[in-house]
Amino acid sequence: HKLIGIIHPDESGEDNSPRFDKALRLPPQHASEVNFAKRLELIEQNRVCDFSSDCMANFHWVRDVSFNAIFVRNLRDLVTIGRILGHTEAADRYDQLAQAVTMAMRLFMMHPDGVMFSTYGLNYRKIEVLTWAVFMPMFARILTPDEASMLVQKHLLNNKEFATPYGVPTVAQNQASFDPAGFWRGPVWLGANWFIYHGLKNYGFNEEAERVLQSSKKLVEKSGFREYFSPLTGDGYGAQNFTWPGLLLDMNLEQKHRL
């Protein structure tokens, strides 16, 4: 159905995100060492399967919202480039694929409540955990304006979920897996903020995008160029002199360009 599946959580770039707990058969709360051990087991299983997706579908086959949203956005950028360069046949082919992936995301990932969730297994079972990935369809312009508005009002601005003193956590505060210092299980990552910022801009939520930008600045001003930050205190964690906060420059330039 045109959706990209990943056969290991690390392919997403989010290592131990709770989006992959069900596929790894882990409860919402567990030690990071347990998660790491499960992912090591999965690497060995990949070796046994010779990295075949058909074989790995029996062990870890996640159609991830973020992964597929980025794919759609990339395809649409290729359409634009192709048409500028006069490669209309290639552009049309990429456009058809972008539409097919979009339709598949809406068919298999959309929850009746209007939120897109990643799925796992051959039967597309939804992984119903609220992570920052629920905003990624806005980055790829997959949602209707009404759907985007619902997502912003009901979730992004919700003080019990993603509205925190220091920006957008990677996991909503009301989830059992939320940990403000738990790597991809709650802290703010400025790479994620960059995607959310641009998604908000796509739908004209300029005030909300400005909040994401300003909260990102507050984090860097308080804790410097850190890998990730507490959404509750602004404290920095992980690597120091980490380059992702440099994305603030892009968000600032985008802001000035639009003004």
N, C-alpha and C positions, 0 to 999 in steps of 0.2 A: 504493500500500500504506500510505497514511496517514503516511508519514515525511516530515518537512520537509527539503527540500534547500536548501542555500545556494549562491549563484552567485558568491561572492567570500569569501576567507578572513576579511576584516575584518568580515563580518557576524557572525562568531563572537565578536568582541571579542578574539581572540588573534592578530591580525595574521600573524606569521610562524611560528606553531607548526608543528613537523614533522608534525603531523596532516595538513597540506595539501601536503606536499612532493610526494607522488606525483601528486596532481591537477595540480600546477604543473610536473610533469616535472623536478623538482630532486633532486639527490643529498642524502643526509643531512647532508653538510657542504658549505656554500657561504657566500659572503660575503653579509652583510645587504643590500648594495646590489643584488646579483643577485636576491634575493627581492623586494625593493621594485620592481625593474624589471619582474619578472614580474607583480606585482600591478597595476602601472600598465597593462601590456598588457591585463590582464583587464578593467580599467575601460573601455578603448577597445573591447574586444570586446563588453562589455555595451552600449555605445552602439550599435554596429553591430546587435546583436540587439534593440535597443530594450527592453532589460532583460526579455526574454521567457525564462522558465525553459525552455520547449521548445527554444529556440535555444541557450541557454547550457548545456544538458545535453551538448552536444557539446564543451564547453570546460572547464567546471568545475561539477560537480554532486555535491556532497558531502552525504551524510546524516550529520550530525555527532552523536555520542553526547551531548555536553553540551547542544547545542541542543534535541534531542528530549527529553532527560530533563527539562530545565526546562519544556518544553511540557507534558509529562505532569504534572509537579508543579503547574503553573498550572491545568490542567484539573481536577485533584482538589481544589484549593482552591476553584475555582468551584463544584464539586459541593457542597462543604460550605456555602458561602455561599448557594447556591441553595436548599438544603434548609432552612437556617435561616430564610430569607425566605419559604418556602412556594412557591418556583418549582420545583415537582417535575419538570415536563416538561423545562425547560431543564437542570436538574440531571441528569436521566436521560440527556439527549442528550450532555452533557459527559462523563458517566461512560462511556458507550458509546465515545466517541471516545478517551478515556484508555486504555481497555482495548484498543482497536484499535491505537493507537500502540505500546503496551507489547508486544502480540503481534508487531507488525512488527519492533520492535527485537530481540526475542528470536529471531525468524526470520532476520533478515538480518545482524545485528551480532554475535551471540554466536559466539565462537570455541569450538572443541571443548575448549580448555583452561579455559573458563569466564570469559573476559574479553570484554567488549563493545568492538568496534573500530568507528570510523567507516568508512563505505564511500564509494566514488566511482564515477562512471559509471552508466550505465543498468543494468549487470549486477551492481551491488552488490559490487564488488570491495573486500575489506577492506583498510584501511590499518593494517597490523600494526606500529604503533609505540606503545610504552608511554608515554603522557602521563598527567597527573593526571585526564584525562577518564574513565579506566577506573573511577574511583570515583564518578562522577556518577550511575549507576543507583541507588546507595544513597540518594542525596538524594531520588530520586523513588520509592523503595520498589519498584523493578522487580525486584530480585533476590530469590531465596529466602534464608532464613537460612543455609542451607548454602553457597550461592554467595557470599554476603557474607562468611562466615567464611573461605572459601578465598581470597577476594580480599585480605582483611586479612592473613592469615597468610602467604600466598605472595608478596605484592607490597608492601603498605604497610609491613610490618615487616621487609622484606628489606634488609639493609645494602648489597647490591649494586644495589638499585633505588631505593626511595623513602624508606628510613630513613637520614637524614643528621643531622649535628649540629644543624642549624637548621631542621628540619621537612621538609615534603613538597615536593620540587622539582616543577616543572611537567613535567619529562621525567625518566624513570628514568635513573640513572647509567650503566647498562650499555647504553644506546642509543647508536648511532653519532652521533646528532644532539645528544647532551647537551653543553651548554656552560653552566657555572654563572653566567656573566655575559652570556649570549646572549639577552636579552629573554625571549620566551616559550619559549626552547629549553633551560630548565634552572633558572633562578632561582625563588625562592619568591615567590608573589603572595598577599597576604593575602585577596584576594577568593576565590581558589581554596581557600585554607585554610578559609574560612567554609563553603563548600559541603561540603567533606570533613568538617568538624567535625559539621555537622548530619546528614550521611549516616551517620556512625558512631553518632550518638545514636539515629537511627531504628532501628538494629539492636542497641542495647544495648551497644555497644562504648565504654563510658564511660571506661575507663582510656585507651584509645587516643585518644579525643576530647580528654581532658585533656592528653595529650602534645602534640597539635596546638595547643591553646590556649596551653600554657606555652611551646612553641617560638616561637609567634607573639609572645608577650610579650617573649621574649629578643631577638628581632629589633628590636623597637621600642625596647627599653631600650638596646640597643647602638648602633643607627644612626638612630633617630628615625623620623619619618613619611616614609618613602621609597616610591617607586613599586614597587620590587621589590628582592629581597635575594639574596645568595649563600647557597645551602643549605650550603656548606662552611665559610664564614668569618663569615657574618652581616653582611657589609658591605652597605651600602645603595647602590642604583643608581637612575638615572633621576631623575624629578622629585622635588623636595623639598617638604615640607609637603603630601604627597599624602594624600588623605582615606581611602583604603581601610583603613589600619590602624585607623581608627575602628570597624571591624567587631569589634574586640576587645571593645568595650563590649557589643555584642549577645551575643557568646559568653559573656561574664561574667554578663550578666543571665540568659541561658538556664541557665547552670550553677547560679546561686543559686535560680532558680525550681524546677529539678528537685530540688535539695537540700531 
